């Protein structure tokens, strides 16, 4: 049975706090701690969709997760900010 994130009552977004209590099985091929940490960060980001929600799933702060994204060179797409997305008039 696959776990599908369900929207929290009264909101359009699902609650990462509900998913944090659901066991997740991740198989790693090595006992390398850095590899395991990288895989956990990637899976949390894929599951949650945002850095804030992924940090909640992992039980760390947003800043701690951001540092791990940089540390492990995880390619995580950032949404362009509104002022960066607009083209500058010539």
N, CA, C and O atoms as a CHARMM CRD file, in Angstrom:
* protein
*
  360
    1    1 UNK  N      0.83900  -1.16900   0.00000 PROA 1      0.00000
    2    1 UNK  CA     0.00000   0.00000   0.00000 PROA 1      0.00000
    3    1 UNK  C      0.88700   1.23600   0.00000 PROA 1      0.00000
    4    1 UNK  O      1.70900   1.40700   0.90000 PROA 1      0.00000
    5    2 UNK  N      0.73300   2.08700  -0.98500 PROA 2      0.00000
    6    2 UNK  CA     1.54300   3.29200  -1.11400 PROA 2      0.00000
    7    2 UNK  C      0.96000   4.40200  -0.25200 PROA 2      0.00000
    8    2 UNK  O     -0.25600   4.54200  -0.12400 PROA 2      0.00000
    9    3 UNK  N      1.84900   5.17700   0.32800 PROA 3      0.00000
   10    3 UNK  CA     1.43000   6.29100   1.16200 PROA 3      0.00000
   11    3 UNK  C      1.29600   7.53900   0.30400 PROA 3      0.00000
   12    3 UNK  O      2.26200   7.96900  -0.32500 PROA 3      0.00000
   13    4 UNK  N      0.12400   8.11100   0.27800 PROA 4      0.00000
   14    4 UNK  CA    -0.11900   9.34000  -0.47000 PROA 4      0.00000
   15    4 UNK  C     -0.35200  10.46800   0.51600 PROA 4      0.00000
   16    4 UNK  O     -1.20900  10.34400   1.39200 PROA 4      0.00000
   17    5 UNK  N      0.38500  11.56500   0.40100 PROA 5      0.00000
   18    5 UNK  CA     0.15200  12.69900   1.29700 PROA 5      0.00000
   19    5 UNK  C     -1.27300  13.23100   1.14200 PROA 5      0.00000
   20    5 UNK  O     -1.73000  13.49800   0.03000 PROA 5      0.00000
   21    6 UNK  N     -1.95100  13.37800   2.25100 PROA 6      0.00000
   22    6 UNK  CA    -3.31600  13.87600   2.24600 PROA 6      0.00000
   23    6 UNK  C     -3.33000  15.30700   2.76100 PROA 6      0.00000
   24    6 UNK  O     -2.58300  15.63500   3.68300 PROA 6      0.00000
   25    7 UNK  N     -4.17100  16.17000   2.18000 PROA 7      0.00000
   26    7 UNK  CA    -4.24600  17.53800   2.67900 PROA 7      0.00000
   27    7 UNK  C     -4.73700  17.56300   4.12200 PROA 7      0.00000
   28    7 UNK  O     -5.62900  16.79900   4.49100 PROA 7      0.00000
   29    8 UNK  N     -4.16100  18.43300   4.92800 PROA 8      0.00000
   30    8 UNK  CA    -4.62000  18.60000   6.30000 PROA 8      0.00000
   31    8 UNK  C     -6.00500  19.22000   6.27800 PROA 8      0.00000
   32    8 UNK  O     -6.35500  19.94300   5.34600 PROA 8      0.00000
   33    9 UNK  N     -6.78200  18.94100   7.29300 PROA 9      0.00000
   34    9 UNK  CA    -8.14900  19.44800   7.35400 PROA 9      0.00000
   35    9 UNK  C     -8.16700  20.97600   7.32600 PROA 9      0.00000
   36    9 UNK  O     -7.50400  21.62300   8.13600 PROA 9      0.00000
   37   10 UNK  N     -8.92200  21.54700   6.39900 PROA 10     0.00000
   38   10 UNK  CA    -9.06800  22.98700   6.31600 PROA 10     0.00000
   39   10 UNK  C     -7.98000  23.69400   5.52400 PROA 10     0.00000
   40   10 UNK  O     -7.99200  24.92000   5.41200 PROA 10     0.00000
   41   11 UNK  N     -7.03600  22.93300   4.97200 PROA 11     0.00000
   42   11 UNK  CA    -5.97400  23.54600   4.17600 PROA 11     0.00000
   43   11 UNK  C     -5.83200  22.78600   2.86900 PROA 11     0.00000
   44   11 UNK  O     -6.36800  21.69000   2.71100 PROA 11     0.00000
   45   12 UNK  N     -5.10400  23.38200   1.93600 PROA 12     0.00000
   46   12 UNK  CA    -4.85000  22.72400   0.66700 PROA 12     0.00000
   47   12 UNK  C     -3.56700  21.91700   0.70600 PROA 12     0.00000
   48   12 UNK  O     -3.34800  21.05400  -0.14500 PROA 12     0.00000
   49   13 UNK  N     -2.71100  22.19200   1.69300 PROA 13     0.00000
   50   13 UNK  CA    -1.42900  21.50100   1.80500 PROA 13     0.00000
   51   13 UNK  C     -1.54000  20.36300   2.79600 PROA 13     0.00000
   52   13 UNK  O     -2.33900  20.42700   3.73100 PROA 13     0.00000
   53   14 UNK  N     -0.74600  19.31800   2.60300 PROA 14     0.00000
   54   14 UNK  CA    -0.69500  18.22000   3.55500 PROA 14     0.00000
   55   14 UNK  C      0.23800  18.58100   4.68600 PROA 14     0.00000
   56   14 UNK  O      1.09200  19.45400   4.53200 PROA 14     0.00000
   57   15 UNK  N      0.09100  17.94000   5.78900 PROA 15     0.00000
   58   15 UNK  CA     0.88600  18.24400   6.96500 PROA 15     0.00000
   59   15 UNK  C      2.10900  17.33600   7.04300 PROA 15     0.00000
   60   15 UNK  O      1.95400  16.11800   7.13900 PROA 15     0.00000
   61   16 UNK  N      3.31900  17.89200   7.00700 PROA 16     0.00000
   62   16 UNK  CA     4.50400  17.05200   7.12100 PROA 16     0.00000
   63   16 UNK  C      4.62000  16.41400   8.49400 PROA 16     0.00000
   64   16 UNK  O      5.29400  15.39500   8.64100 PROA 16     0.00000
   65   17 UNK  N      3.98000  16.98700   9.49900 PROA 17     0.00000
   66   17 UNK  CA     4.03200  16.41000  10.84300 PROA 17     0.00000
   67   17 UNK  C      3.33900  15.06000  10.89000 PROA 17     0.00000
   68   17 UNK  O      3.74400  14.18400  11.65400 PROA 17     0.00000
   69   18 UNK  N      2.30000  14.87900  10.08400 PROA 18     0.00000
   70   18 UNK  CA     1.61800  13.59100  10.03500 PROA 18     0.00000
   71   18 UNK  C      2.50300  12.53900   9.38300 PROA 18     0.00000
   72   18 UNK  O      2.53400  11.39300   9.83200 PROA 18     0.00000
   73   19 UNK  N      3.21900  12.91000   8.33600 PROA 19     0.00000
   74   19 UNK  CA     4.08800  11.95900   7.65500 PROA 19     0.00000
   75   19 UNK  C      5.32400  11.61800   8.47000 PROA 19     0.00000
   76   19 UNK  O      5.90300  10.54800   8.28100 PROA 19     0.00000
   77   20 UNK  N      5.74600  12.50000   9.37400 PROA 20     0.00000
   78   20 UNK  CA     6.96600  12.24100  10.12300 PROA 20     0.00000
   79   20 UNK  C      6.82500  11.05300  11.05900 PROA 20     0.00000
   80   20 UNK  O      7.83600  10.50600  11.50000 PROA 20     0.00000
   81   21 UNK  N      5.61100  10.63800  11.37400 PROA 21     0.00000
   82   21 UNK  CA     5.41900   9.48500  12.24500 PROA 21     0.00000
   83   21 UNK  C      5.23900   8.19300  11.45600 PROA 21     0.00000
   84   21 UNK  O      5.13600   7.12100  12.05200 PROA 21     0.00000
   85   22 UNK  N      5.20000   8.27200  10.13500 PROA 22     0.00000
   86   22 UNK  CA     5.05000   7.09500   9.28700 PROA 22     0.00000
   87   22 UNK  C      6.42400   6.51400   8.99000 PROA 22     0.00000
   88   22 UNK  O      7.30400   7.23600   8.52000 PROA 22     0.00000
   89   23 UNK  N      6.63200   5.20600   9.25700 PROA 23     0.00000
   90   23 UNK  CA     7.95100   4.63000   8.98500 PROA 23     0.00000
   91   23 UNK  C      8.26400   4.61500   7.49400 PROA 23     0.00000
   92   23 UNK  O      7.40100   4.32900   6.66400 PROA 23     0.00000
   93   24 UNK  N      9.50100   4.92600   7.17700 PROA 24     0.00000
   94   24 UNK  CA     9.96600   4.95800   5.79800 PROA 24     0.00000
   95   24 UNK  C     11.18600   4.06800   5.69800 PROA 24     0.00000
   96   24 UNK  O     12.12400   4.21300   6.48200 PROA 24     0.00000
   97   25 UNK  N     11.19000   3.15400   4.75500 PROA 25     0.00000
   98   25 UNK  CA    12.31000   2.23800   4.59800 PROA 25     0.00000
   99   25 UNK  C     13.17100   2.72300   3.44100 PROA 25     0.00000
  100   25 UNK  O     12.71300   2.82300   2.30300 PROA 25     0.00000
  101   26 UNK  N     14.43200   3.02300   3.75700 PROA 26     0.00000
  102   26 UNK  CA    15.39700   3.43000   2.74500 PROA 26     0.00000
  103   26 UNK  C     16.55400   2.45200   2.82100 PROA 26     0.00000
  104   26 UNK  O     17.16100   2.28300   3.87900 PROA 26     0.00000
  105   27 UNK  N     16.86100   1.81100   1.71200 PROA 27     0.00000
  106   27 UNK  CA    17.97000   0.86100   1.67500 PROA 27     0.00000
  107   27 UNK  C     19.22900   1.58800   1.21800 PROA 27     0.00000
  108   27 UNK  O     19.23800   2.27200   0.19500 PROA 27     0.00000
  109   28 UNK  N     20.28700   1.42300   2.00000 PROA 28     0.00000
  110   28 UNK  CA    21.56900   1.99600   1.62400 PROA 28     0.00000
  111   28 UNK  C     22.55700   0.85800   1.40200 PROA 28     0.00000
  112   28 UNK  O     22.47600  -0.18600   2.04900 PROA 28     0.00000
  113   29 UNK  N     23.48300   1.07200   0.48900 PROA 29     0.00000
  114   29 UNK  CA    24.41300   0.01200   0.12100 PROA 29     0.00000
  115   29 UNK  C     25.74100   0.12000   0.86100 PROA 29     0.00000
  116   29 UNK  O     26.65300  -0.66800   0.61000 PROA 29     0.00000
  117   30 UNK  N     25.86200   1.08400   1.76800 PROA 30     0.00000
  118   30 UNK  CA    27.11300   1.29400   2.48300 PROA 30     0.00000
  119   30 UNK  C     26.81300   1.79200   3.88600 PROA 30     0.00000
  120   30 UNK  O     25.71700   2.28000   4.16200 PROA 30     0.00000
  121   31 UNK  N     27.78800   1.66800   4.76200 PROA 31     0.00000
  122   31 UNK  CA    27.63800   2.19100   6.11800 PROA 31     0.00000
  123   31 UNK  C     28.22000   3.59300   6.23500 PROA 31     0.00000
  124   31 UNK  O     28.49400   4.06100   7.34000 PROA 31     0.00000
  125   32 UNK  N     28.40700   4.25700   5.11600 PROA 32     0.00000
  126   32 UNK  CA    28.93400   5.61600   5.08800 PROA 32     0.00000
  127   32 UNK  C     27.84900   6.56800   5.57600 PROA 32     0.00000
  128   32 UNK  O     26.78100   6.66800   4.97100 PROA 32     0.00000
  129   33 UNK  N     28.12900   7.26400   6.67200 PROA 33     0.00000
  130   33 UNK  CA    27.14200   8.15200   7.28200 PROA 33     0.00000
  131   33 UNK  C     26.77300   9.32400   6.37000 PROA 33     0.00000
  132   33 UNK  O     25.61300   9.73300   6.32200 PROA 33     0.00000
  133   34 UNK  N     27.75500   9.86000   5.65200 PROA 34     0.00000
  134   34 UNK  CA    27.48800  10.98100   4.74300 PROA 34     0.00000
  135   34 UNK  C     26.53300  10.56200   3.62600 PROA 34     0.00000
  136   34 UNK  O     25.65200  11.32700   3.23500 PROA 34     0.00000
  137   35 UNK  N     26.71500   9.34400   3.11600 PROA 35     0.00000
  138   35 UNK  CA    25.82900   8.82700   2.06600 PROA 35     0.00000
  139   35 UNK  C     24.40700   8.66500   2.59400 PROA 35     0.00000
  140   35 UNK  O     23.44000   9.01700   1.91800 PROA 35     0.00000
  141   36 UNK  N     24.28900   8.13200   3.80400 PROA 36     0.00000
  142   36 UNK  CA    22.95800   7.95600   4.40600 PROA 36     0.00000
  143   36 UNK  C     22.27900   9.30100   4.63300 PROA 36     0.00000
  144   36 UNK  O     21.08600   9.44900   4.36600 PROA 36     0.00000
  145   37 UNK  N     23.03700  10.28700   5.12700 PROA 37     0.00000
  146   37 UNK  CA    22.48100  11.62400   5.36700 PROA 37     0.00000
  147   37 UNK  C     22.02700  12.25600   4.05700 PROA 37     0.00000
  148   37 UNK  O     20.96800  12.88100   4.00400 PROA 37     0.00000
  149   38 UNK  N     22.81700  12.09900   3.00600 PROA 38     0.00000
  150   38 UNK  CA    22.46700  12.65000   1.69600 PROA 38     0.00000
  151   38 UNK  C     21.17200  12.01700   1.17900 PROA 38     0.00000
  152   38 UNK  O     20.28300  12.71400   0.69100 PROA 38     0.00000
  153   39 UNK  N     21.07700  10.69300   1.29000 PROA 39     0.00000
  154   39 UNK  CA    19.87200   9.99800   0.81500 PROA 39     0.00000
  155   39 UNK  C     18.63800  10.42900   1.60000 PROA 39     0.00000
  156   39 UNK  O     17.57200  10.62200   1.01400 PROA 39     0.00000
  157   40 UNK  N     18.76700  10.58300   2.92200 PROA 40     0.00000
  158   40 UNK  CA    17.63300  11.03700   3.73400 PROA 40     0.00000
  159   40 UNK  C     17.18300  12.43300   3.33100 PROA 40     0.00000
  160   40 UNK  O     15.98500  12.70100   3.23600 PROA 40     0.00000
  161   41 UNK  N     18.13800  13.31700   3.09600 PROA 41     0.00000
  162   41 UNK  CA    17.78400  14.68300   2.68100 PROA 41     0.00000
  163   41 UNK  C     17.05800  14.66900   1.34000 PROA 41     0.00000
  164   41 UNK  O     16.04900  15.35400   1.17300 PROA 41     0.00000
  165   42 UNK  N     17.56300  13.89800   0.39000 PROA 42     0.00000
  166   42 UNK  CA    16.93100  13.82700  -0.93600 PROA 42     0.00000
  167   42 UNK  C     15.51800  13.26700  -0.83400 PROA 42     0.00000
  168   42 UNK  O     14.59400  13.81800  -1.43300 PROA 42     0.00000
  169   43 UNK  N     15.33500  12.18300  -0.08700 PROA 43     0.00000
  170   43 UNK  CA    14.00200  11.58700   0.05800 PROA 43     0.00000
  171   43 UNK  C     13.03100  12.52500   0.76100 PROA 43     0.00000
  172   43 UNK  O     11.86300  12.60200   0.38000 PROA 43     0.00000
  173   44 UNK  N     13.49500  13.23400   1.77700 PROA 44     0.00000
  174   44 UNK  CA    12.62700  14.18400   2.47900 PROA 44     0.00000
  175   44 UNK  C     12.22300  15.32800   1.55600 PROA 44     0.00000
  176   44 UNK  O     11.06900  15.75600   1.57000 PROA 44     0.00000
  177   45 UNK  N     13.16500  15.82900   0.74900 PROA 45     0.00000
  178   45 UNK  CA    12.85000  16.91300  -0.18100 PROA 45     0.00000
  179   45 UNK  C     11.85700  16.45400  -1.24400 PROA 45     0.00000
  180   45 UNK  O     10.93800  17.19500  -1.59200 PROA 45     0.00000
  181   46 UNK  N     12.03200  15.24200  -1.76100 PROA 46     0.00000
  182   46 UNK  CA    11.09300  14.71800  -2.76100 PROA 46     0.00000
  183   46 UNK  C      9.70600  14.52900  -2.15700 PROA 46     0.00000
  184   46 UNK  O      8.70000  14.85400  -2.78800 PROA 46     0.00000
  185   47 UNK  N      9.65400  14.00700  -0.94100 PROA 47     0.00000
  186   47 UNK  CA     8.37500  13.72500  -0.29300 PROA 47     0.00000
  187   47 UNK  C      7.65000  15.01200   0.08800 PROA 47     0.00000
  188   47 UNK  O      6.45400  15.15600  -0.16600 PROA 47     0.00000
  189   48 UNK  N      8.37900  15.94400   0.69700 PROA 48     0.00000
  190   48 UNK  CA     7.74900  17.15900   1.21500 PROA 48     0.00000
  191   48 UNK  C      7.54200  18.21800   0.13700 PROA 48     0.00000
  192   48 UNK  O      6.51800  18.90200   0.13200 PROA 48     0.00000
  193   49 UNK  N      8.49400  18.35800  -0.76700 PROA 49     0.00000
  194   49 UNK  CA     8.35200  19.35100  -1.83400 PROA 49     0.00000
  195   49 UNK  C      8.96300  20.70700  -1.53300 PROA 49     0.00000
  196   49 UNK  O      9.30400  21.44400  -2.45700 PROA 49     0.00000
  197   50 UNK  N      9.10900  21.05100  -0.26400 PROA 50     0.00000
  198   50 UNK  CA     9.73800  22.32400   0.10400 PROA 50     0.00000
  199   50 UNK  C     10.79600  22.06200   1.16800 PROA 50     0.00000
  200   50 UNK  O     10.75600  21.05000   1.86900 PROA 50     0.00000
  201   51 UNK  N     11.73300  22.98200   1.27500 PROA 51     0.00000
  202   51 UNK  CA    12.78500  22.83700   2.27800 PROA 51     0.00000
  203   51 UNK  C     12.20400  22.90000   3.68800 PROA 51     0.00000
  204   51 UNK  O     12.63300  22.15400   4.56900 PROA 51     0.00000
  205   52 UNK  N     11.24300  23.77500   3.90300 PROA 52     0.00000
  206   52 UNK  CA    10.64600  23.92900   5.22900 PROA 52     0.00000
  207   52 UNK  C      9.95800  22.63500   5.65900 PROA 52     0.00000
  208   52 UNK  O     10.17300  22.15900   6.77300 PROA 52     0.00000
  209   53 UNK  N      9.13400  22.06400   4.78100 PROA 53     0.00000
  210   53 UNK  CA     8.41700  20.83700   5.11700 PROA 53     0.00000
  211   53 UNK  C      9.36300  19.64000   5.22600 PROA 53     0.00000
  212   53 UNK  O      9.14600  18.76000   6.06000 PROA 53     0.00000
  213   54 UNK  N     10.40700  19.59500   4.39800 PROA 54     0.00000
  214   54 UNK  CA    11.39200  18.51400   4.48200 PROA 54     0.00000
  215   54 UNK  C     12.14700  18.59000   5.80700 PROA 54     0.00000
  216   54 UNK  O     12.45300  17.56400   6.41400 PROA 54     0.00000
  217   55 UNK  N     12.44200  19.80500   6.24900 PROA 55     0.00000
  218   55 UNK  CA    13.12200  19.97200   7.53500 PROA 55     0.00000
  219   55 UNK  C     12.25200  19.46200   8.68000 PROA 55     0.00000
  220   55 UNK  O     12.75800  18.85600   9.62400 PROA 55     0.00000
  221   56 UNK  N     10.95200  19.70400   8.59900 PROA 56     0.00000
  222   56 UNK  CA    10.03300  19.19100   9.61600 PROA 56     0.00000
  223   56 UNK  C     10.05400  17.66600   9.61400 PROA 56     0.00000
  224   56 UNK  O     10.08800  17.04800  10.67800 PROA 56     0.00000
  225   57 UNK  N     10.03300  17.05500   8.43600 PROA 57     0.00000
  226   57 UNK  CA    10.08700  15.59200   8.34500 PROA 57     0.00000
  227   57 UNK  C     11.36200  15.03600   8.97300 PROA 57     0.00000
  228   57 UNK  O     11.33200  14.00000   9.63800 PROA 57     0.00000
  229   58 UNK  N     12.47600  15.72600   8.76100 PROA 58     0.00000
  230   58 UNK  CA    13.76700  15.25400   9.27400 PROA 58     0.00000
  231   58 UNK  C     13.99700  15.63500  10.73300 PROA 58     0.00000
  232   58 UNK  O     14.88700  15.09100  11.38600 PROA 58     0.00000
  233   59 UNK  N     13.20100  16.56200  11.23800 PROA 59     0.00000
  234   59 UNK  CA    13.37400  16.98900  12.62300 PROA 59     0.00000
  235   59 UNK  C     14.53700  17.94200  12.81300 PROA 59     0.00000
  236   59 UNK  O     15.14800  17.97700  13.88100 PROA 59     0.00000
  237   60 UNK  N     14.84900  18.72100  11.77500 PROA 60     0.00000
  238   60 UNK  CA    15.91800  19.72200  11.84600 PROA 60     0.00000
  239   60 UNK  C     15.34800  21.06800  11.43500 PROA 60     0.00000
  240   60 UNK  O     14.21600  21.15400  10.95800 PROA 60     0.00000
  241   61 UNK  N     16.13500  22.11300  11.62200 PROA 61     0.00000
  242   61 UNK  CA    15.67200  23.43800  11.19900 PROA 61     0.00000
  243   61 UNK  C     15.86500  23.60200   9.69800 PROA 61     0.00000
  244   61 UNK  O     16.58500  22.83400   9.05800 PROA 61     0.00000
  245   62 UNK  N     15.21400  24.60700   9.15700 PROA 62     0.00000
  246   62 UNK  CA    15.35400  24.91300   7.73000 PROA 62     0.00000
  247   62 UNK  C     16.79800  25.25200   7.39800 PROA 62     0.00000
  248   62 UNK  O     17.31000  24.85600   6.35100 PROA 62     0.00000
  249   63 UNK  N     17.44700  25.97800   8.28500 PROA 63     0.00000
  250   63 UNK  CA    18.83600  26.36200   8.05400 PROA 63     0.00000
  251   63 UNK  C     19.76400  25.14700   8.08100 PROA 63     0.00000
  252   63 UNK  O     20.70300  25.05900   7.29000 PROA 63     0.00000
  253   64 UNK  N     19.49700  24.21100   8.99500 PROA 64     0.00000
  254   64 UNK  CA    20.31600  22.99700   9.06400 PROA 64     0.00000
  255   64 UNK  C     20.17500  22.18200   7.78400 PROA 64     0.00000
  256   64 UNK  O     21.16000  21.65300   7.26900 PROA 64     0.00000
  257   65 UNK  N     18.95900  22.08200   7.27300 PROA 65     0.00000
  258   65 UNK  CA    18.74800  21.34700   6.02600 PROA 65     0.00000
  259   65 UNK  C     19.40800  22.08000   4.85500 PROA 65     0.00000
  260   65 UNK  O     19.98900  21.44200   3.97700 PROA 65     0.00000
  261   66 UNK  N     19.32400  23.39600   4.83600 PROA 66     0.00000
  262   66 UNK  CA    19.97800  24.16500   3.77300 PROA 66     0.00000
  263   66 UNK  C     21.49100  23.93600   3.78400 PROA 66     0.00000
  264   66 UNK  O     22.10700  23.81600   2.72500 PROA 66     0.00000
  265   67 UNK  N     22.08900  23.87500   4.97400 PROA 67     0.00000
  266   67 UNK  CA    23.52700  23.60900   5.07100 PROA 67     0.00000
  267   67 UNK  C     23.85900  22.21200   4.54600 PROA 67     0.00000
  268   67 UNK  O     24.88600  22.01800   3.89400 PROA 67     0.00000
  269   68 UNK  N     22.99100  21.24500   4.82900 PROA 68     0.00000
  270   68 UNK  CA    23.24000  19.88200   4.34100 PROA 68     0.00000
  271   68 UNK  C     23.07100  19.78900   2.82100 PROA 68     0.00000
  272   68 UNK  O     23.76900  19.01000   2.17100 PROA 68     0.00000
  273   69 UNK  N     22.16000  20.56900   2.25400 PROA 69     0.00000
  274   69 UNK  CA    21.99000  20.60500   0.79900 PROA 69     0.00000
  275   69 UNK  C     23.27800  21.09800   0.14600 PROA 69     0.00000
  276   69 UNK  O     23.71900  20.55000  -0.86400 PROA 69     0.00000
  277   70 UNK  N     23.87800  22.13600   0.73000 PROA 70     0.00000
  278   70 UNK  CA    25.14300  22.66300   0.20200 PROA 70     0.00000
  279   70 UNK  C     26.27100  21.66700   0.44600 PROA 70     0.00000
  280   70 UNK  O     27.06900  21.39600  -0.45200 PROA 70     0.00000
  281   71 UNK  N     26.34100  21.12000   1.66100 PROA 71     0.00000
  282   71 UNK  CA    27.40200  20.18100   2.04500 PROA 71     0.00000
  283   71 UNK  C     27.45500  18.97200   1.12800 PROA 71     0.00000
  284   71 UNK  O     28.53400  18.55100   0.71100 PROA 71     0.00000
  285   72 UNK  N     26.29400  18.41300   0.81300 PROA 72     0.00000
  286   72 UNK  CA    26.22100  17.20000   0.00100 PROA 72     0.00000
  287   72 UNK  C     26.01800  17.49600  -1.47900 PROA 72     0.00000
  288   72 UNK  O     25.83300  16.57800  -2.27900 PROA 72     0.00000
  289   73 UNK  N     26.05100  18.77100  -1.84500 PROA 73     0.00000
  290   73 UNK  CA    25.90300  19.18700  -3.24300 PROA 73     0.00000
  291   73 UNK  C     24.63100  18.59200  -3.87400 PROA 73     0.00000
  292   73 UNK  O     24.66300  18.02700  -4.96600 PROA 73     0.00000
  293   74 UNK  N     23.52200  18.73900  -3.15300 PROA 74     0.00000
  294   74 UNK  CA    22.23500  18.23400  -3.62900 PROA 74     0.00000
  295   74 UNK  C     21.63900  19.26800  -4.56900 PROA 74     0.00000
  296   74 UNK  O     21.51100  20.44200  -4.22100 PROA 74     0.00000
  297   75 UNK  N     21.27900  18.82100  -5.75300 PROA 75     0.00000
  298   75 UNK  CA    20.69000  19.71700  -6.74400 PROA 75     0.00000
  299   75 UNK  C     19.20800  19.87500  -6.42500 PROA 75     0.00000
  300   75 UNK  O     18.38300  19.04200  -6.79700 PROA 75     0.00000
  301   76 UNK  N     18.89300  20.95400  -5.73300 PROA 76     0.00000
  302   76 UNK  CA    17.50400  21.21000  -5.36400 PROA 76     0.00000
  303   76 UNK  C     17.03700  22.46400  -6.08700 PROA 76     0.00000
  304   76 UNK  O     17.63000  23.52500  -5.89500 PROA 76     0.00000
  305   77 UNK  N     15.99800  22.38300  -6.90800 PROA 77     0.00000
  306   77 UNK  CA    15.56000  23.57100  -7.66700 PROA 77     0.00000
  307   77 UNK  C     14.94400  24.62100  -6.74700 PROA 77     0.00000
  308   77 UNK  O     14.04000  24.33700  -5.96100 PROA 77     0.00000
  309   78 UNK  N     15.45700  25.83200  -6.87000 PROA 78     0.00000
  310   78 UNK  CA    14.89700  26.96200  -6.13800 PROA 78     0.00000
  311   78 UNK  C     13.97100  27.72200  -7.06400 PROA 78     0.00000
  312   78 UNK  O     14.26700  27.89700  -8.24600 PROA 78     0.00000
  313   79 UNK  N     12.85900  28.17000  -6.52800 PROA 79     0.00000
  314   79 UNK  CA    11.95000  28.99600  -7.32300 PROA 79     0.00000
  315   79 UNK  C     12.54000  30.39000  -7.44300 PROA 79     0.00000
  316   79 UNK  O     13.00900  30.94900  -6.45100 PROA 79     0.00000
  317   80 UNK  N     12.52400  30.96100  -8.64300 PROA 80     0.00000
  318   80 UNK  CA    13.04800  32.31900  -8.78100 PROA 80     0.00000
  319   80 UNK  C     12.15000  33.30400  -8.03700 PROA 80     0.00000
  320   80 UNK  O     10.92700  33.16500  -8.02200 PROA 80     0.00000
  321   81 UNK  N     12.77300  34.28400  -7.43200 PROA 81     0.00000
  322   81 UNK  CA    11.99900  35.31900  -6.74200 PROA 81     0.00000
  323   81 UNK  C     11.30200  36.19800  -7.76200 PROA 81     0.00000
  324   81 UNK  O     11.70900  36.25400  -8.92300 PROA 81     0.00000
  325   82 UNK  N     10.26300  36.87900  -7.33700 PROA 82     0.00000
  326   82 UNK  CA     9.44900  37.67800  -8.25400 PROA 82     0.00000
  327   82 UNK  C     10.27400  38.72900  -8.97600 PROA 82     0.00000
  328   82 UNK  O     10.09000  38.93400 -10.17600 PROA 82     0.00000
  329   83 UNK  N     11.17900  39.39800  -8.27400 PROA 83     0.00000
  330   83 UNK  CA    11.95200  40.46000  -8.92500 PROA 83     0.00000
  331   83 UNK  C     13.01100  39.87200  -9.85500 PROA 83     0.00000
  332   83 UNK  O     13.44700  40.56100 -10.77700 PROA 83     0.00000
  333   84 UNK  N     13.43300  38.64600  -9.65300 PROA 84     0.00000
  334   84 UNK  CA    14.41100  38.00600 -10.52800 PROA 84     0.00000
  335   84 UNK  C     13.74100  37.39700 -11.74800 PROA 84     0.00000
  336   84 UNK  O     14.36300  37.29700 -12.80600 PROA 84     0.00000
  337   85 UNK  N     12.50300  36.99500 -11.62100 PROA 85     0.00000
  338   85 UNK  CA    11.80500  36.31300 -12.69500 PROA 85     0.00000
  339   85 UNK  C     11.41500  37.27300 -13.82600 PROA 85     0.00000
  340   85 UNK  O     11.34600  36.87800 -14.98900 PROA 85     0.00000
  341   86 UNK  N     11.16200  38.53300 -13.47000 PROA 86     0.00000
  342   86 UNK  CA    10.75800  39.50200 -14.48300 PROA 86     0.00000
  343   86 UNK  C     11.96600  39.94800 -15.29300 PROA 86     0.00000
  344   86 UNK  O     13.06600  40.09700 -14.76000 PROA 86     0.00000
  345   87 UNK  N     11.75400  40.15700 -16.56800 PROA 87     0.00000
  346   87 UNK  CA    12.82700  40.65100 -17.40800 PROA 87     0.00000
  347   87 UNK  C     12.94900  42.16200 -17.22500 PROA 87     0.00000
  348   87 UNK  O     11.95300  42.86800 -17.06300 PROA 87     0.00000
  349   88 UNK  N     14.15900  42.62500 -17.25300 PROA 88     0.00000
  350   88 UNK  CA    14.40300  44.05100 -17.12800 PROA 88     0.00000
  351   88 UNK  C     14.14400  44.73900 -18.45600 PROA 88     0.00000
  352   88 UNK  O     14.61900  44.26300 -19.48700 PROA 88     0.00000
  353   89 UNK  N     13.39600  45.86000 -18.46900 PROA 89     0.00000
  354   89 UNK  CA    13.14200  46.56600 -19.72400 PROA 89     0.00000
  355   89 UNK  C     14.43000  47.19400 -20.24700 PROA 89     0.00000
  356   89 UNK  O     15.25800  47.66600 -19.46800 PROA 89     0.00000
  357   90 UNK  N     14.59500  47.19800 -21.57400 PROA 90     0.00000
  358   90 UNK  CA    15.80600  47.75200 -22.18400 PROA 90     0.00000
  359   90 UNK  C     15.70600  49.23600 -22.40500 PROA 90     0.00000
  360   90 UNK  O     16.64500  49.85000 -22.91100 PROA 90     0.00000
